[in-house]
Every structure is written in structure tokens, then in C-alpha cells.
Amino acid sequence: MSKNNNRGFTLIELMITLVVISIIAAFAVPSLGDFVTKRKLVGAAEEVYSQLQLARSLAIKRNQTIYVNFAEDGSSTWNFGIGDYSGCTPATTSPTGTTPCAIYELPGDATSTRILHRTSSSNFDNVSMVVSGFGSDETNFEPQRGTADNGNVLMTNDAGQLKVVVSTIGRILICSPAGSTYISGYTECS
């Protein structure tokens, strides 16, 4: 005689499990969207910061003035780039194009390869940039001590704002503007 021991889920157990999973997903999905939006803002601000640090380091290392040019319209379309001459065009996508933001591989050697240094808003969806200070949309780092024009770059999206600040002594930092949504890991701007 065999006993029939059927093991499995009843329809009620399956429905309860699906309801619990649906409730958990309803809370998790919006949080994930907020996380992604915040990471795009942080990524854009960190990219500006790292490229400004690179420009400062190159100026000191090469004993040559290095320029950083910004092209922004206050919305989510912007470009910036590093060049070894004033007035480069951040939107130029080829190192051999008209006035690209590029640096000669070997300092002062116009026959060496030009390396393109540019960043575009296409990498950071819905993040806007506003540049202020610097005297224009360009700043430069001097070879002695890495000094620069005073200014800042404000990055904004639905998650909040982060500001990349450049001081006249060449110090570069990222801070969270007062009154904006606090972004963890960054101090409030003074």
C-alpha cells in the first residue's frame, strides 16, 4: 500500500507569495530609480573634478599652461575639454578636427600625436551644467604651482546639486550647495 504524499504549493500559498513579492517590488523600484539618478549626478561631478585635477597635474608636469574649456547652455547639453592652447572647442570629436580640446603626446612637439581630452553630457543623461566665474567659459592652470582662475561648475539633476569649485591657488573640491538636497559623502559648500 502506498501513501500518496503530494508535496507542492497550494493556489492560496502561491497567491500570497506573489502579493508579498509585488509589495516588496513596489517599494524597491522607485528607490532604485532615485539611486541611479543620484549616481549620474555624482558621476558627472566626479568627472569634472578628475579632469580639472588632470589639467592641473599636466600643467605642473609639463611646465606648460593647460586650458579647460566649457560649452554649456544651462540645460542638459554640455561639453568640456582640456587643451594645450586657449580657445579649444569641446564639441570637436576628432583630435585632428578644427580646434579640438587635445594635448600633444610630447609637450611642445607639434609632430607628435594629439590626444583628445573631452567629456560630453551624452554620458550623463539629464544632468545639467552651469559654469560661473573663471572670467569666461575657460580656465587655465599655470605651470608654476598649478594656480588657476577662481570659478565653479554646478551640476544639477532631479537628485540635487553638486558644485565643483576651483580656487585661485588651484585647489579643486566638490561640495553640496546650501539649500539643495544633501548628497551623502560631500560637505556643504561654504
N, C-alpha and C positions, 0 to 999 in steps of 0.2 A: 504494500500500500504506500502510495506516495502522497505526501502532503504538498499542496500547491502553495508555495511561498513566493508570491509575486512581489517583487520589490520594484519601486519606482515612485514617481510623483503623481499625486492626485491633481486633478484640474484646479482645485482650490489652492493647493500649495504652489503650483506654477503661477497662478494669477497673483498671489500675494508677493511672490518673488519679483515678478515683473513690475508691480506697483512700487515696491521698495527701490528697485533699480531706477525706475523713472524719476522718483523723488530725488534720489542722490544725483542723478544726471542733471536735473533741473537746477540744482544749486551749483554744480561743478562747472557747467558750460559757461555761464556768464563770468565766473571768476577766471576761467582760462582766457577768455577774450580780453579782460582787463589786464591780465598778466602779459599777454602778447603785446597789447598797446603800450604798456609801460616799458617793456623791453625794447621796443622800437625807438622810443624816446631816449632811453639810456644809451642804446647803441649809436644813435646819431650824435648825441653829445660826446660820447667817448671817442667817436671817430674824429670829430672836430678837434678835441683835446689832443689825441695822439698825433694828428697831422701837424698841429701847431708845435708840439714838442719836437717832432721830426724836423720841422723847418728851423727851429732854434738850434737843435743839435747840428744840423748841416751847416748853418752859418758859422758856428764856432769851429767845427771840424775842418771846414774848407777855407776858413778865413775869407769869407765872401758873403755879401749881403744876400739874403734869401727872402723872397716875396711870397705872401699868401694873398690870393685874390678871391673875392666872394662875388657871386652873381645870384641875387635873390630878389624876389618880387613881393616878399611878405606873406606869400602863400606857401603851399607845399611843393613848389617847383624851385629848386635851387641847385647850385654847383659851387664848389670851391676847389682851388688847386694851388700847388706850390711851384714856383718857378725861380730861375736864377736871373731873371730880369723883371723890371717893373712893367705892369700892364698886360700880363698874360690873360688869356681868355679861358676861364674854367670850363666852358661848354665844349671846347675843342676836344675831340675824342681821339686824335691821332698825334703822336709826338712829332710828326713831320708836317702837320697842318699849320694854318695861319695862327701865329702867336699862341702856341699851346702852353699849358702850365706843365712844363717839363724841365728837367735838370740834366746837364751833360754828365755822363757817367764819370768822366775825368774832368775835374774842375779846370775851367779856362781853356779846354781843348775842344774847339768847335768841330773837330773832325770825329770826335768820339760819339757814341750812341746817346741819344736823348731818351731819358726815362720819364714817362708820363706819370704825373702825380696829381690826380683829380678824384673827387668824390661827388656823387650825384644823388639827388633826392630819390631817384628811382630805386635805390637800395633801402629806403626808409619811408614806406607808404604813409601818407597823411601826417608827416612831421614837417612843420613849417620852420623857417629860419628868418630871423631879423638881426641884421648886423648894425651896431651903433658904435660910435667912437671911431677910432683909427683915422679920422680925418676924411676917409672915403671908404670905398669897399676894398681897400688894400691895406695891409700892414706889412712891415718888413722887420726882420731880425738882423741886427748888426753883428758883425763877426767878433768884435771885442765885447765880451761879457754877455752876449745874447740879448741885448736890450731891444725893446720894441715900442711901437706906438701903443698907447693906452686905449682899450676898447673891449667890447664884449659881443658875444654871439648868443642870442636867445633862441633856444629850440623849444617848440610847443607842439603838443597834440592833445587828444582828449584825456590823457592820463595826467597832464600837468605841464610844468615848465622846468627846464634846466638851463642854466646860464654858464657859458664858458667865458671866463674873464682873463684878459691879458693885461698885466700891469706894465708900467714903463721900464721896470727892471727886468722884464722878460718872464716873470712868474706867471704860470698858467694854472688855473684851477677851475673846477666845476662846482657850482653851488645851486641851491634851490631858492628861487626868488621869494622874498617875503610875500605872503598873501596868496601864493599859489599852492596847489595840492602838494604836500610833502612827498618827496621821492626818497625812500629809505636809502641810506648809505651816503647821502650828500648833506653837508651842513647848509644852514640858511645863509644866504648872501648878506654881507654886512654893508 
